[in-house]
Amino acid sequence: MGNTGSQPKNKTGKKVLTQKLENSKKTGVLSLREHKLDTIPNQVFDITNLTSLDVSTNNLKTLGEPTKISKLSNLKSFNCEDNKLQAGTLSSISTLTKLQNLSAGSNQLGKPLVLVVDEQRKTIESLPNTLPSSLKSIKLDNNSFSAIPPQICSSKLTKLVKLDFSKNNLASIPPEISNLTSLTELNLDSNAIVSLPSDLGKLSKLKSLSLQNNQITVPTKNTVFSPETNPQPIPPEVFRDTSVVDLNLHGNRLTSTQLNELFDGYHDFLERRKKIKSKGIDGGALTDLDVCGLD
């Protein structure tokens, strides 16, 4: 039997590339995924009407000179996932004032990069000091980040609705994440997170929070949480004050019984889920009431 489930790889080569470049001048959309690129072709930067550019799954270590990518002033979607981009290589995107979707997962952006210039050590920032305030979605999964960069939690990213920092090395979440006032989806799967800040509860629009495969736990059977001396690893504010109805805690050292008996605010979360389930306004996302992926 043939392997009908396999996906055909993109055709590559000079002829295919030339045809794609010509077509993108008309459509404003260009995909150079899996083209074995070491650099982005210079011709790309001359297509100033581009709204979508996909250079994922290549061998890129850089996006080229900042002045080049700044010519793509109409770009709304940029996908550079699965390359070899290091800290500092996204500096040029700060000029893309219409950018809404940034996908840069599976790179090396979070690894510390230190350069020696004139016998002085200089640490390169993982992200540009300023990110486009137009951003609505950011994917930075699988990038060896040990912390969420302060640029992400900037008060300027008020349009951001989706944030993905899964598969990194995060141990904590900064309180400043509360600045992302439009956030509805937050993916923090496969990190080393032990607790969440109470400020996360200020994200009143947050609906989906995924924390699979982290290190959230209840120390002992006789644990009693106290706001002052022994705060909950998932604060009451997250359960009560957000709009979260999709909470995934699978892969943590927790049980549904512990959530039910020990965690203040958890019943508010359950009631909110039940109301949405009964109204049928969740678009089918809540197929049952088995919550949080726990036993």
C-alpha positions in Angstrom: 0.0 0.0 0.0 1.1 3.5 -0.7 1.9 6.0 2.0 -1.3 8.1 1.5 -0.8 9.9 4.8 2.4 11.6 3.9 2.4 15.3 2.9 4.2 16.2 -0.3 7.2 18.6 0.2 7.3 21.9 -1.6 8.9 22.0 -4.9 12.1 24.0 -4.9 14.5 25.3 -7.4 15.2 28.6 -9.2 12.3 28.2 -11.6 9.8 27.6 -8.9 11.2 30.4 -6.8 11.0 32.8 -9.8 7.4 31.8 -10.4 6.4 32.3 -6.7 8.0 35.7 -6.6 6.1 36.8 -9.7 2.8 35.5 -8.4 3.3 37.2 -5.0 3.5 40.6 -6.8 -0.1 40.1 -7.7 -1.4 38.3 -4.5 0.7 39.9 -1.8 1.2 36.4 -0.4 4.5 34.5 -0.6 5.5 31.1 0.9 9.1 30.0 0.7 8.6 27.2 3.2 11.1 24.3 2.8 13.1 26.0 0.1 16.5 25.1 1.7 17.3 28.8 2.0 20.3 30.2 3.9 19.3 33.7 3.2 16.0 35.5 2.2 16.4 36.3 -1.6 16.9 40.0 -2.2 14.0 40.1 -4.6 11.6 39.4 -1.8 12.3 42.8 -0.2 11.3 44.6 -3.5 7.7 43.2 -3.3 6.5 46.0 -1.1 2.8 45.0 -1.3 3.5 41.7 0.5 1.0 41.1 3.4 2.0 37.6 4.2 5.5 36.1 4.1 6.4 32.5 5.1 10.1 31.5 5.3 9.6 28.7 7.8 11.6 25.4 7.8 14.7 26.7 6.1 18.3 27.2 7.3 18.1 30.9 8.0 20.5 32.4 10.6 19.5 36.0 9.8 16.7 37.9 8.2 19.1 40.1 6.4 19.8 43.8 6.8 17.2 45.7 8.9 16.8 48.3 6.1 15.7 45.5 3.8 12.9 44.0 5.7 11.6 47.5 6.7 10.7 47.9 3.0 7.9 45.3 3.6 5.8 48.0 5.3 2.5 46.3 4.5 3.4 42.9 6.1 0.6 41.6 8.4 1.8 38.0 8.8 5.4 36.7 9.1 6.3 33.1 9.7 10.0 32.3 10.3 9.5 29.1 12.3 11.9 26.2 12.3 15.1 28.0 11.3 18.4 28.8 13.1 17.6 32.4 14.2 19.5 33.6 17.2 19.0 36.4 19.7 18.9 39.8 18.0 17.9 38.5 14.6 14.3 39.8 14.9 15.4 43.4 15.6 14.2 44.5 12.1 10.6 43.6 12.7 10.2 46.6 15.0 9.6 48.7 11.9 6.7 46.6 10.6 3.9 48.8 12.0 1.1 46.7 10.4 2.4 43.3 11.6 -0.4 41.3 13.2 0.9 37.7 13.3 4.4 36.7 14.2 5.4 33.0 14.2 9.0 32.4 15.2 8.9 29.1 17.0 11.6 26.4 16.9 14.6 28.8 16.7 17.3 29.8 19.1 16.0 33.2 20.0 16.1 32.7 23.8 19.7 31.4 24.1 21.9 34.1 25.6 24.2 35.6 23.0 27.3 37.6 24.1 29.6 39.4 21.7 33.0 40.9 22.5 33.3 44.3 20.9 36.5 46.4 21.6 37.3 44.0 24.4 34.0 44.6 26.1 31.3 42.0 26.4 27.9 42.9 25.0 24.7 40.9 25.6 22.4 40.8 22.6 18.7 41.1 23.5 16.6 38.2 22.3 13.9 40.5 20.9 13.9 44.1 19.7 13.3 46.8 22.4 10.1 47.7 20.7 7.6 45.3 19.1 4.9 46.5 16.7 1.8 47.5 18.7 -0.3 46.1 15.9 0.6 42.5 16.9 -2.4 40.2 17.6 -0.6 36.8 17.8 2.9 35.9 18.9 4.4 32.3 18.7 7.8 31.9 20.4 7.5 28.2 21.3 10.6 26.0 21.5 13.2 28.8 21.7 15.1 28.1 25.0 13.7 31.1 26.7 14.3 31.0 30.5 12.0 34.0 31.0 9.4 35.9 29.1 11.2 39.0 27.7 10.0 42.3 29.1 9.3 43.5 25.6 6.4 41.0 25.4 4.8 42.3 28.5 4.9 45.9 27.3 1.9 48.0 27.9 1.9 48.8 24.2 0.8 45.3 23.1 -2.8 46.0 23.9 -4.1 44.2 20.7 -2.4 40.9 21.5 -4.9 38.1 21.8 -2.7 35.0 21.4 0.6 34.2 23.0 2.5 30.9 22.8 5.6 30.3 25.0 5.3 26.6 25.2 8.3 24.2 25.1 10.7 26.7 26.7 12.5 26.8 30.1 10.2 29.2 32.0 10.1 28.8 35.8 7.8 31.7 36.4 5.6 34.3 34.7 6.2 38.0 35.3 3.3 40.0 36.9 3.6 42.5 34.0 1.8 40.0 31.8 -1.3 41.8 33.1 -0.5 44.6 30.6 -1.7 42.3 27.8 -5.3 43.4 28.4 -6.7 41.8 25.2 -5.2 38.4 25.7 -7.6 35.5 25.2 -5.3 32.5 24.7 -2.1 31.8 26.6 -0.1 28.6 26.0 2.6 27.8 28.5 2.9 24.0 28.0 6.1 22.1 28.7 8.0 24.6 30.8 9.1 24.4 34.5 6.5 26.7 35.9 5.7 26.1 39.6 3.2 28.9 40.2 1.4 31.8 38.6 1.2 35.5 39.6 -2.1 36.8 41.0 -1.8 39.6 38.4 -2.7 37.0 35.8 -6.2 37.5 37.1 -6.3 41.0 35.7 -6.6 39.4 32.2 -10.4 39.6 32.2 -10.7 38.5 28.6 -8.5 35.4 29.0 -10.5 32.3 27.9 -7.9 29.6 27.3 -4.9 28.8 29.6 -2.8 25.8 28.9 -0.2 24.7 31.4 0.4 21.0 30.4 3.6 19.4 31.6 4.8 21.9 34.1 5.7 21.6 37.8 2.6 22.9 39.6 2.0 20.7 42.6 0.5 20.4 46.0 3.3 19.5 48.5 1.4 17.3 51.0 -2.0 15.8 51.6 -2.4 18.2 54.6 -1.6 21.3 52.7 -3.5 24.4 53.7 -3.1 27.4 51.4 -2.8 30.9 52.9 -2.4 34.1 50.8 0.3 35.4 53.2 2.3 32.3 54.1 1.5 29.6 51.6 -0.2 31.0 48.5 -1.9 28.8 45.9 0.2 28.0 42.9 -2.8 28.9 40.8 -4.2 32.0 42.6 -7.9 32.5 43.2 -7.9 35.5 40.9 -7.1 33.3 37.9 -10.2 31.2 38.6 -12.5 34.1 39.6 -11.6 37.2 37.6 -10.6 35.9 34.2 -13.0 34.4 31.6 -11.0 31.1 31.5 -13.2 28.2 30.5 -10.4 26.1 28.9 -7.8 25.2 31.5 -5.4 22.4 30.8 -3.2 21.1 33.7 -2.4 17.7 32.4 1.1 16.5 33.3 1.3 18.4 36.6 1.4 16.8 40.0 -2.2 17.7 40.8 -5.5 15.9 40.9 -9.0 17.1 40.3 -9.8 16.3 43.9 -7.1 18.6 45.1 -8.3 21.4 42.9 -11.8 20.9 44.2 -11.0 20.7 47.9 -8.0 23.0 48.3 -8.1 25.7 45.7 -10.0 28.8 46.5 -11.9 30.1 43.5 -12.0 26.8 41.6 -15.8 26.5 42.0 -16.2 29.9 40.3 -14.3 28.5 37.4 -16.5 25.4 37.3 -19.7 27.4 37.4 -18.5 29.6 34.5 -17.8 26.5 32.4 -21.3 25.0 33.2 -23.0 28.3 32.2 -21.2 28.4 28.9 -21.8 24.7 28.3 -25.6 25.1 28.9 -25.8 28.1 26.6 -23.9 26.4 23.9 -21.9 29.5 23.0 -18.5 28.0 23.1 -18.4 26.9 19.5 -18.2 23.3 20.5 -14.9 23.6 22.3 -16.3 22.2 25.6 -17.3 18.8 24.6 -17.6 17.6 28.2 -17.1 18.7 31.7 -14.0 16.7 32.4 -11.9 19.7 33.3 -8.2 20.5 33.3 -7.0 17.1 32.0 -6.5 15.7 35.5 -7.6 12.4 37.1 
